[in-house]
């Protein structure tokens, strides 16, 4: 006799017509079984990979559109709500939750326990859980990017060396800087900023330096080689390379601490102007292997 879960699946799939299925599957002509679509399943895996890497649903949707990846369903483009739905949907691991649509409920109300192994899975349970953890982290820290141009490729990575708070991107006309959130809120800290363009150039120059590459071997070295390649191609394909750089940094960097006023800053009054680019400024990078490195600005 079949185990209970398998028997339920057998009854559901082989004795009852199926009305719909997830985007990485199709229905057989008699609508009694599923057809696995490898190309679409690979898209689902890519979406989870990008989410685990720290990207938000807006950025994932924009990336798929830029890469001309065909959207699931009738819409010509990917939408962030579709990405969110895929990332939350346990059908990706093969699970089916029966629902009742009585009373006009559009989303349906769960009926009974979920049925495991109902659908051919696109990912495994470990990948699903890793994506849920990443999504919670992004919601808590704001790391999931929403914009199309990735103006700040360090979003969610930078912290203040003085108070431990977040360092945020701030634009004031043509002036674009990274500033401690406490300064922006008027609640304290050192009123110094680092010009964004200079900070980005300084960090990326540091990350492609041959001396840093020599500190790593194997897979970690390969990741840094990939990062260096993305950085060097940035002028040729700004969107995709900045996307790639951001994705790699979210995996490789565990800390990016900014000391905008150097190691021994002078306290500033709450009403003082926010000054930029102190000559003693520096940043500290901690990579995934635990090693910490100090970088200085490119002048």
N, C-alpha and C positions, 0 to 999 in steps of 0.2 A: 504493500500500500504506500502511496505517496505521502511524504510529510505534509502536515496541514497547510503550510505556506505554499508549497509546490502545487498541491491539489487546488487551492483557491486560484492560483495563477492559471492552472490548466483549465478550470471551469470558465474563468473569466475570458481567457484568450481564445479558447477553441470552441466554446458553445454559445458565445454571445458576440454579436457584432460590435466592433470598436468604432466609436464615433470620432475620436481625435487622438493625436499622439504628440509628443514633444518634437521640437524642431530638428533634432538630429536623427529622427526616425521617419519612416513612411509606412503606410498601411498596404498590406497585400490587396490584391484585387477583390478577394472575398471578404476583406475587412475582418479577418479572424486572427491575424498575426502581424507582427512588426517587421519592417525591413530596416536594417542598420545602414546608415549613410556615413561612411568613414570620413568624407571631406567635411561634413557638418559637425561630426563629433570632434574633429580636430579643431574646429573653430571654438567649440565649447571649451575644450582643454586650454586653448590659448587665452580665452576670456578669464578662466580661473587662474592661469599663470600670471597674467597681468595684474589681477586683483591681489594675489598673494605678494606680488612685487611692490604693492603699495599704491597702485593707481585707482582713481575713482571711476565711477561708471561713466561720467561725462567724457573723461579722457580716453577710456577704452572705446566708447562709441565713436569718438572722433578719429581715433587711430584706425579702427576697422574701416571707416568710410574712406580715409585717406589711402588705405591700402587696397581699396576697391573690393573688399570682402563682401560678398552678397549677403544681404540681411535675410533673416528668417521671416517668413510671412510676406504679405503683400506690400509692405512699406519699402520704398526704394533705399532708405538709409536706416542706419542703426539709431536707436533712441536709448537714452540712459535708463528709462524705465524698463526696457527690454533686457538690458544688461543686468539691472538689479533683480529682475524676475528670474533670470537664469541662475544668478549667483545664490539666490535663496531657495531655489527649487530642488527638493530632494529627489525628484525624478532623474536628475543627473547621475545619481548613484544607483538608479534602478527602482526606487521606491514609488509606490502609488498610494495616494490617499483618496479613498472613495468619498464622494461628496453628494449632498442632496441640494437640488436647486428649487425645492418646493418654496412657495411663497414669493417667488420672483427674485430670489437672491442671485445676484450676478456672479459673485465669486464662489458661491456654494458653501455649504456648511459641512465640516468633516463628519463622516458617518463610520463608526467603527475604527479599528486599529489600522495603521498603514500596512500595506502589503509589500514586503521586501522582494527583490528580484523580479518585479513585475515587468519592468522595461529593460532592454539592453542598456547597460550603464555607459555613460560617456567618460566618467572619472571614478576614482576610488574614494572611499570614505575619508582617508587621511587628507586628500586634496580638498575635499569639500570642507572639512573642519578647519584646515589652514586658511582657506578663503574667508570663512566666517570670522576667524580671529583677526585677520587683516582688515576686514570691513569694520569691525568694532574699533580697532585701533585707529583707522582713518577717521571715523566719526568722532572719536575722542580727541584726536590731535589736529584734525583738519588736513591730513596729509593727502587725501584723495583730491587730485586737481580737477577743476571744473572748466577751466578756460581752454580755448583752442590753440593758443600760441605758446603756452608754457613759458610765460614771461619770467617766472621765478622757478628755475629747475631745482631749487633747494627747498621748496615748500615742505614744511613739516619736519625738516631735518635740522634746522639751525636753532641753537640755544645760546643764551647770554652767559658769558663767563663770570659775570659779577653777581647776578641774582638767580640764575638757573631758569629764568623764564624763557618763553618763546621769542625768537627774533623774527620779525615779520617784514614782508616787502611793503614799502610805502612809496607811493608816487605823489609828487607835488609838482604838477606841470611837467616840465622836462626833467626834473630832478627825481631820480629813482634810487632808493636806498634800502638797506636792511637796518632796522631799528628795533631795539628791545620793546616788547609790547608794553612793559610798565612805563616806559618813556612816552609812548604814544597815548597811554591812558592817563598820563599825568600823575602816576602813583609812585614815582621814585626812580631809582637806578641812575646810571651815568648818561647824561644827555649827549651821547655821541652816536654817530651813524657811519656806515661804510657804504660808499657808492656801489650800487649793485653791479654795474658793468665791470668795475675794477675787481670786486670780490669774485665774480664769476670767472674772470680771466685768471685771477690768482689761484683759485682752487683747481681749475681745470689744468693749468700749467703744472701745478704740483702733482696732480694725479697721473700725468703722462710722463713724468720725469723718469729717466732710465734707472736712477738709483732706487726709486720706490719699487719698480718692477723686479729688480734683483732680489728683493726681500721675500718673494713668493715663488712657489713652484706649483706644478699640477693644475688643478681646476681653478684655483684662485688666481694664479698667474694668467691663465687663459681669459678669465673674466676681465682682468686689468688690460690685457692686450686688446680685447674687444672694445673696452671703454676708450682706450687711446685711439683706436681706429675710428670710432664714432666722433670723437672730438676733432680729429684731423679732417673729417669730411663735413664738418658742421656748416661751412660756408657754401657747400655745394647743394645740400639738402637740409635746410635749417629745421623744418618741422620734424621730420622723421629722426634726424640725428639727435636733436634735443630731447625728443621722446625716448630714444634709446639710452641716452646719457642719464636721464632722470630715472629710468627703470633700473639701470645697473646700480646707480648710487643708492637707491632705496634698499637694495639687497646688500651691497658691499659696505656701506657706511652705517655704523651704529651710533656715531656721535659726530656732530660738526658744531663746535663751540666757537663763538666769536667774541674776541676781546677788542672791541672797537676803539678803546682808549688806552690800549697797552696793558702791561702787567701791574702798573702802579698808578691808577687813575686818580685825578683830583676830584673830590666830591663837587657836584654842581647843584646850584639852587633850582628849585622846582620851576621857576619862571625863566630860567636861562634858555637861550636859543639852542637849538639842536645843531651842533657842529658836525662836520663830516671829515673823514679821512685823516685822523690823527696819524702822524708819521710812525708812531710806535705800535700801531695796531697789528694784530696777528690772529690766526685761527688755529684750532686744534682739531685734527681729524683722528677718529678711532675707527679702524676697519674691523671687519668681521672676525679676524683672528685675535682681536684684543689689543693689537699694537696701536699705540698713539703717536701721532706725528704733529709737529708744529710747522705751520706755513706762514710766510710773510707776504705782504702785497707786492705785486709787480708795479714798479714805478714807471 
